[in-house]
Amino acid sequence: MKSRLTLIPVAAGVLLAATSIGWALPPLTHSFRGVVDAIDCPSQTITLKPKNGAAPLTFVWNNSTRFSRKGGCAKCSLDSGQDVRVSYRRELGQNVLREVSSKGGSAVCGVACK
């Protein structure tokens, strides 16, 4: 009788431990440096070419993406050929931008993402 009573908490503990392992972790954040190849505002995508000549990567931005420009305005004022550093997460098969940072340029915002 006692062995049956101790078996119930052990089985419940094993079940609880097995379900906590299945919880999803947030996606990892990666960084990437490259040159702006193309910007598609209607689909909210940016294509960046790595400096080593590898294949270009396409990134998607959303409302939570932060755009910052050192030496200029802090809006999405990117131009083709501009060096940028991005932080992104791989979500649902897409590279989703978290932050886009560039250096230099004019203090006037561009019209690339309006």
N, C-alpha and C positions, 0 to 999 in steps of 0.2 A: 504494500500500500504506500509506504513512504517513497519507494523508488518511482512510483507513478507521479507522486506529488512533486518530486524534484525534477522530473523529466519535463513537466510543463514550463517552468521558468527557463530552463535551459533551451528548450525549443523556441520559446518566445524571444530569448536573447539572440539566438542564431538568426532568426527571421528579421529582427530589428537591425542587426549588424549587416545583413545582406542587403537590405533596402537602402541604408545610408551610403553604401558604396555606389549605388546607381544614380546618385544625384549629379546633375550636370554642373560642371565648373564653367565660369565665364571664359570666353575665348582669350588666348594670349595676345598681347599687343606686340607688334613688330615695328621696326623702323626701316626706312628705305630712303636712299638719296638718289636723285636722278634729275633729268632734264625734261621739262614739259614738252610733250610731243603734240598733244591735241586736247582741247577742252570742248566737251559737248554739254552745253547748259540744259537743254530740254531733258536729257536723260540723266543729268547730274553725274557725269563721268569725266575723269581726267586720265589720260594715257601718259605714262612716264617712261622714258628710255633710260636704262642704266648707263653709266659712263663706261662700263667695260664692253659695250657693244652687244650685250645679250638681248634677248627678245623683250619688247616693251611690255609693261604691266598696266592693266586697266584698274582704276580705283573708282569707287562710288562714294559720293558724299551725301549727308543728310542734314537735318536741322541741328543736330548736336555736334557737327564737325566745326572745329575752331580754325579759322584762317588768320594767320598773323604775318605781318611783313615788317621786318626791321628796316627802319629808314623810310617808311612810308605809312600808308594807312593800314588798318587791320581788317580789311575786307578782302573778298576774293578778287584781287586784282592781279591775276597771273597772266603771263604772256608766253607764247610758244618760245622755246629755247631758254627759258629761265631755269636756273638751278633751284631745286626745292628739296626739303627734307620732310618726310611724312611719317606719321605714326598711324598704323592701321590694324584692324582685326579681321580675321577670316571668319565671316558669318554667312551661313547658308550658301556657300559656294561663291561668295563675292568678297573682294577686298574692300572693306568699309573703312573710310578715313575717319580718324579721330582728331588729328591735327595736321595742318599744312603750314609750313614755315618757309619763308623765302627771305633773301637779303637784297638790299639795295632797291633801285628803281625810283620812280618819281613819287612825290608826296600826294599826287592826285590819283584817285581811285580809277582803275580801268573799268571797262564795260564788259569784260569777258563773262562775268557770271550774273549779270543783271537780267 
